[in-house]
Amino acid sequence: MTVEADVVSGQAWDTFCDALKQAGRQILRPEAPADVLDRAEGWRYLTRLLRIGLEMHLEFADGDFPGFFAPSHETGKIGADNPDNLYLMARLNGRNIYRISGSRGTVPYLSFGTQKGGYETDGKMVQTGFLDAGALTLDANGRFEIVLSATPQPGHWLKMEADTNAVIVRQTFLDRKTETAAQLSISRISKESAPEPLSAARLVQGLDRAAKFVEGTATLFANWAQSYLPQSNQLPPADQALCQRVGGDPNIFYYHGHWQLKPDQALVVHLPRIPDCRFWNLQINNWWMESLDYRYHRICVNQHSAIRNADGSVTLIVAHQNPARPNWLETAGHDQGTMCFRWVGAAEPVHPQTRVVAFADLTDLTRELAA
């Protein structure tokens, strides 16, 4: 059978659907929560990964004609997606030369990173080049251009390698209501006028990679969630090299952990001091490492929204009910999940201190920490 025959007969679709079934094994792992909410969110998580995978490997897969799409957003989330971020990604071909053009906006943090690999192949997204927007020179209208290529270029240059296949952009907000995102576009230099019509081979390859992306991504972060269980309700430093191998930002120092609380308990996260840094935040996620629904719940606190203690420290509270204290993060109906803390550009990371307490004792404890 040829690829063309498989497309015409429908065998290509059957193969795609059969491959998707394999990802369901990650939702049924024995250590994963089996309550209705977490199980339902697990199945929804796979549909979200599929939407992202189809964007990544079918709709925007052509590196000769790239376009930006959102690899994580309000209803599609991967690996402790930052609620304070606007993510953009474009697929690339390392043999081409590209130009990113845009206006800087006012968002406090903006970075560009080229990558190779993928969760659908080796479970890695290794950085091949990085550019911090702090190095950009803007024109009188706040605009800039960046050239992406394997060989150095004059002006703003973002390095690629022969096997580079993507660029990811992170925009981090302190306050989305008052800050303006950068407006960006990407194009290949010296491109043809239009891509070729969809071929059977491109369709089958895209479906295959999208299905593998769903299973690979679900497996990777289910393994991460499982690895946090021995240190539940703690926020130890993550393996920074591992974070970088799966697409992390080199300016970020990451902490990951698992949380689990009874109805009458609260998790107190204390930052004894805030180092000189560009950004920090704490977020809580479900078991699948999706940030909880930040459209309707306060599940993230950052350096702008946090209220500091008199001594400059910060005390954050994860609880099922409102403690009537500052810096409350809502559990949004969950009794366990994962969590992530990050310093961006910190001169030195200050490790968060965690403690589980009775909800009734919160007032006394937070008063003690703030003293």
C-alpha positions as CSV (number, residue, x, y, z in Angstrom):
1,M,0.0,0.0,0.0
2,T,1.2,3.5,-0.8
3,V,0.7,6.6,1.4
4,E,-1.7,7.9,-1.2
5,A,-3.7,4.7,-1.1
6,D,-3.9,4.9,2.7
7,V,-5.2,8.4,2.6
8,V,-7.8,7.6,0.0
9,S,-9.0,4.4,1.7
10,G,-9.1,5.9,5.2
11,Q,-6.4,3.6,6.6
12,A,-4.3,6.7,7.5
13,W,-7.1,8.0,9.7
14,D,-7.6,4.6,11.4
15,T,-3.9,4.4,12.1
16,F,-3.9,7.9,13.6
17,C,-6.9,7.1,15.9
18,D,-5.3,3.8,17.0
19,A,-2.1,5.6,17.9
20,L,-4.1,8.1,20.0
21,K,-5.4,5.3,22.2
22,Q,-2.0,4.6,23.5
23,A,-1.8,8.0,25.3
24,G,-4.7,7.0,27.4
25,R,-2.5,4.7,29.4
26,Q,-0.9,7.7,31.1
27,I,-4.2,8.8,32.5
28,L,-4.7,5.4,34.1
29,R,-1.3,5.1,35.7
30,P,-1.7,3.7,39.2
31,E,-0.1,6.6,41.0
32,A,-2.3,9.2,39.3
33,P,-5.5,10.4,41.1
34,A,-8.6,8.4,40.2
35,D,-11.3,10.8,41.5
36,V,-13.8,12.1,39.0
37,L,-12.3,15.6,38.7
38,D,-8.7,14.6,38.0
39,R,-9.7,11.7,35.8
40,A,-12.0,14.0,33.7
41,E,-9.3,16.6,33.5
42,G,-6.9,13.9,32.4
43,W,-9.0,12.9,29.4
44,R,-9.5,16.6,28.6
45,Y,-5.8,17.1,28.8
46,L,-5.3,14.6,26.0
47,T,-7.7,16.5,23.8
48,R,-5.8,19.7,24.6
49,L,-2.5,18.1,23.7
50,L,-4.1,16.9,20.5
51,R,-5.2,20.4,19.5
52,I,-1.7,21.7,20.2
53,G,-0.1,18.8,18.4
54,L,-2.2,19.3,15.3
55,E,-1.3,23.0,15.2
56,M,2.4,22.1,15.7
57,H,2.7,19.2,13.3
58,L,0.0,19.8,10.7
59,E,-1.4,23.3,10.4
60,F,1.9,25.2,11.2
61,A,4.4,22.4,10.4
62,D,5.9,23.8,7.2
63,G,9.2,25.3,8.1
64,D,9.5,27.0,4.7
65,F,6.3,29.0,5.5
66,P,6.3,29.6,9.3
67,G,3.7,31.3,11.4
68,F,3.3,31.9,15.1
69,F,0.8,29.8,17.1
70,A,0.3,29.4,20.8
71,P,1.7,26.2,22.2
72,S,0.2,26.9,25.6
73,H,-2.7,29.1,26.5
74,E,-5.9,29.3,28.6
75,T,-7.3,26.0,27.3
76,G,-4.2,24.2,26.1
77,K,-1.5,23.6,28.7
78,I,1.9,21.8,28.9
79,G,4.3,21.2,31.7
80,A,3.5,23.8,34.3
81,D,2.6,26.5,31.8
82,N,3.2,29.9,33.3
83,P,-0.2,31.8,33.8
84,D,1.7,35.1,33.5
85,N,3.1,34.1,30.1
86,L,2.1,34.6,26.5
87,Y,3.8,31.8,24.5
88,L,4.4,31.8,20.8
89,M,6.0,29.1,18.7
90,A,6.9,28.7,15.0
91,R,8.3,25.7,13.2
92,L,11.6,26.2,11.4
93,N,14.0,24.5,9.0
94,G,17.6,25.0,10.2
95,R,18.8,25.3,6.6
96,N,16.7,28.5,6.0
97,I,17.1,32.1,7.1
98,Y,14.2,33.8,8.8
99,R,13.3,37.3,10.0
100,I,11.2,38.1,13.1
101,S,9.7,41.6,13.0
102,G,7.7,43.3,15.6
103,S,7.0,46.1,18.1
104,R,8.4,45.7,21.6
105,G,5.3,46.6,23.5
106,T,5.6,47.1,27.3
107,V,5.6,43.5,28.6
108,P,8.4,43.3,31.2
109,Y,10.1,40.1,30.0
110,L,10.5,38.9,26.4
111,S,12.8,36.1,25.2
112,F,13.4,34.2,22.0
113,G,14.9,30.7,21.9
114,T,15.5,28.3,19.0
115,Q,15.2,24.6,19.7
116,K,15.7,21.1,18.2
117,G,14.1,17.8,19.1
118,G,10.6,17.4,20.3
119,Y,8.4,15.6,22.8
120,E,7.1,13.4,20.0
121,T,10.6,12.1,19.2
122,D,13.2,12.0,22.0
123,G,11.3,13.8,24.7
124,K,13.7,16.8,24.6
125,M,13.6,20.3,23.2
126,V,17.2,21.4,23.4
127,Q,18.1,25.0,22.9
128,T,20.2,26.0,19.9
129,G,20.1,29.8,20.3
130,F,18.8,32.4,22.7
131,L,18.2,36.1,22.7
132,D,17.0,38.2,25.6
133,A,14.9,41.2,24.5
134,G,17.0,43.3,26.8
135,A,19.7,43.2,24.1
136,L,17.4,44.7,21.4
137,T,17.8,48.1,19.9
138,L,14.5,49.7,19.0
139,D,13.7,52.3,16.4
140,A,11.8,55.5,17.1
141,N,8.5,53.5,16.9
142,G,9.6,50.8,19.2
143,R,10.1,48.3,16.4
144,F,12.9,45.7,15.8
145,E,14.0,42.9,13.6
146,I,15.8,39.7,14.4
147,V,17.5,37.4,11.8
148,L,17.5,33.7,12.5
149,S,20.2,31.6,10.8
150,A,22.9,29.1,11.3
151,T,25.6,31.6,10.4
152,P,26.2,35.0,12.2
153,Q,24.3,38.0,10.8
154,P,24.8,41.7,11.4
155,G,22.4,43.3,13.9
156,H,20.1,41.2,16.0
157,W,20.9,37.6,15.4
158,L,19.3,34.4,16.8
159,K,21.4,31.3,16.2
160,M,20.1,28.2,14.6
161,E,21.7,24.8,13.9
162,A,21.2,22.5,11.0
163,D,18.6,20.5,13.0
164,T,16.8,23.5,14.6
165,N,13.1,22.9,14.1
166,A,11.4,25.6,16.2
167,V,11.6,29.0,17.9
168,I,9.7,29.7,21.1
169,V,8.9,33.2,22.4
170,R,8.1,33.9,26.0
171,Q,6.4,37.1,27.1
172,T,6.0,37.5,30.8
173,F,3.5,39.9,32.3
174,L,3.4,41.5,35.8
175,D,-0.1,42.8,35.1
176,R,-1.9,41.9,31.9
177,K,-4.5,44.6,32.5
178,T,-1.9,47.4,32.1
179,E,0.9,46.0,29.9
180,T,1.0,45.6,26.2
181,A,2.4,42.4,24.5
182,A,4.9,42.5,21.7
183,Q,3.3,42.2,18.3
184,L,5.4,39.7,16.2
185,S,5.5,38.1,12.8
186,I,8.0,35.6,11.2
187,S,8.8,34.9,7.6
188,R,11.5,33.1,5.6
189,I,13.8,35.3,3.7
190,S,13.7,34.7,-0.1
191,K,10.7,32.4,0.2
192,E,8.5,31.1,-2.6
193,S,5.1,32.9,-3.1
194,A,3.0,30.0,-1.6
195,P,3.4,26.5,-0.3
196,E,2.5,23.5,-2.4
197,P,-1.0,21.9,-1.9
198,L,-1.3,19.4,0.9
199,S,0.2,16.0,-0.1
200,A,-0.7,12.6,1.3
201,A,2.8,12.3,2.7
202,R,2.6,15.6,4.6
203,L,-0.8,14.7,6.0
204,V,0.2,11.2,7.2
205,Q,3.5,12.6,8.7
206,G,1.6,15.3,10.5
207,L,-1.0,13.0,11.9
208,D,1.7,10.5,13.0
209,R,3.7,13.2,14.7
210,A,0.7,14.8,16.4
211,A,-0.3,11.4,17.9
212,K,3.2,10.8,19.1
213,F,3.3,14.3,20.5
214,V,0.2,13.6,22.6
215,E,1.6,10.4,24.0
216,G,5.2,11.7,24.4
217,T,4.1,14.9,26.2
218,A,1.6,13.0,28.5
219,T,4.3,10.5,29.4
220,L,7.0,13.0,30.1
221,F,5.0,15.1,32.5
222,A,3.3,12.1,34.1
223,N,6.8,10.9,34.9
224,W,7.6,14.3,36.4
225,A,4.5,14.4,38.6
226,Q,5.2,10.9,39.9
227,S,8.8,11.9,40.7
228,Y,7.5,14.7,43.1
229,L,5.5,12.3,45.3
230,P,8.3,11.5,47.8
231,Q,8.7,15.2,48.7
232,S,5.0,16.1,48.7
233,N,4.2,19.7,49.9
234,Q,7.7,20.8,49.4
235,L,9.3,22.9,46.7
236,P,12.9,21.7,46.2
237,P,15.0,23.1,43.3
238,A,14.3,21.3,40.1
239,D,17.0,19.6,38.0
240,Q,17.9,22.8,36.1
241,A,19.8,20.8,33.4
242,L,16.7,18.7,32.8
243,C,14.5,21.8,32.6
244,Q,16.7,23.2,29.9
245,R,16.7,19.9,28.0
246,V,12.9,20.1,27.7
247,G,12.7,23.7,26.5
248,G,13.2,25.8,29.7
249,D,14.4,29.4,29.6
250,P,18.0,29.8,30.6
251,N,17.2,32.9,32.6
252,I,14.8,31.0,34.8
253,F,15.6,29.0,38.0
254,Y,12.8,26.4,38.5
255,Y,11.2,24.6,41.5
256,H,8.7,21.9,41.1
257,G,6.7,19.9,43.6
258,H,3.5,18.0,44.5
259,W,0.9,19.3,46.9
260,Q,-1.9,17.5,48.7
261,L,-4.2,19.0,51.3
262,K,-7.1,17.8,53.5
263,P,-10.1,20.1,53.7
264,D,-8.9,21.5,57.0
265,Q,-5.3,22.1,56.0
266,A,-3.3,24.8,54.2
267,L,0.1,24.9,52.6
268,V,2.2,27.9,53.6
269,V,5.0,28.9,51.2
270,H,7.4,31.5,52.7
271,L,10.0,33.5,50.8
272,P,12.3,34.8,53.6
273,R,13.6,37.5,51.2
274,I,13.3,38.5,47.6
275,P,16.6,38.7,45.7
276,D,17.3,41.1,43.0
277,C,15.4,39.6,40.0
278,R,13.3,40.4,37.0
279,F,10.3,38.3,37.9
280,W,9.1,35.6,40.2
281,N,5.8,33.7,40.7
282,L,4.2,30.7,42.4
283,Q,1.5,28.7,40.6
284,I,-0.5,25.6,41.4
285,N,-1.4,23.0,38.8
286,N,-3.4,19.9,38.6
287,W,-1.8,16.4,38.6
288,W,-1.3,16.7,34.8
289,M,0.9,19.8,35.3
290,E,-1.7,22.1,33.8
291,S,-2.0,25.4,35.6
292,L,-5.4,25.6,37.2
293,D,-8.0,27.7,35.5
294,Y,-6.5,31.2,36.0
295,R,-9.4,32.8,34.0
296,Y,-11.7,32.3,37.0
297,H,-9.5,31.4,40.0
298,R,-6.5,33.0,41.6
299,I,-4.0,30.2,41.3
300,C,-0.9,32.3,40.7
301,V,0.9,35.1,42.7
302,N,3.7,37.1,41.3
303,Q,6.0,39.9,42.4
304,H,3.4,42.5,41.3
305,S,0.3,41.0,42.9
306,A,2.0,39.7,46.1
307,I,1.6,41.7,49.3
308,R,4.9,41.7,51.3
309,N,5.4,41.4,55.0
310,A,6.8,44.3,57.0
311,D,10.3,42.8,56.7
312,G,10.1,42.4,52.9
313,S,9.5,38.6,53.0
314,V,6.4,37.1,51.3
315,T,4.1,34.5,52.7
316,L,1.9,32.6,50.2
317,I,-1.1,30.4,51.2
318,V,-2.5,27.5,49.3
319,A,-5.9,26.5,50.8
320,H,-9.3,25.2,49.8
321,Q,-11.1,28.1,51.4
322,N,-10.4,31.8,51.7
323,P,-8.1,32.4,54.7
324,A,-8.9,36.1,54.7
325,R,-5.1,36.6,54.5
326,P,-3.0,38.1,51.7
327,N,-1.6,36.0,48.9
328,W,-4.1,33.2,48.8
329,L,-3.9,30.6,46.0
330,E,-7.2,28.8,45.3
331,T,-7.2,25.0,44.8
332,A,-10.3,25.2,42.6
333,G,-11.9,22.0,43.7
334,H,-8.7,19.9,43.7
335,D,-7.3,18.1,46.8
336,Q,-3.9,17.5,45.1
337,G,-1.8,18.5,42.2
338,T,1.6,19.9,41.3
339,M,3.1,23.4,41.7
340,C,5.9,25.5,40.2
341,F,7.9,28.4,41.5
342,R,10.3,30.3,39.3
343,W,12.9,33.1,39.7
344,V,13.7,35.0,36.4
345,G,17.1,36.6,36.3
346,A,17.7,36.3,40.0
347,A,21.2,37.2,41.2
348,E,20.9,34.2,43.5
349,P,17.9,32.0,44.1
350,V,16.3,32.0,47.5
351,H,14.7,28.6,48.2
352,P,11.0,28.7,49.3
353,Q,10.2,27.3,52.7
354,T,7.0,25.2,53.0
355,R,4.9,24.0,55.8
356,V,1.5,22.3,56.1
357,V,-0.6,23.7,58.9
358,A,-4.2,23.4,60.2
359,F,-6.4,26.0,58.5
360,A,-7.5,27.2,61.9
361,D,-3.8,28.0,62.8
362,L,-3.1,30.1,59.8
363,T,-3.6,33.5,61.5
364,D,-1.1,32.7,64.2
365,L,1.4,31.3,61.8
366,T,1.3,34.1,59.3
367,R,1.6,36.6,62.1
368,E,4.7,34.7,63.3
369,L,6.3,34.7,59.9
370,A,5.5,38.3,59.3
371,A,6.9,39.4,62.6
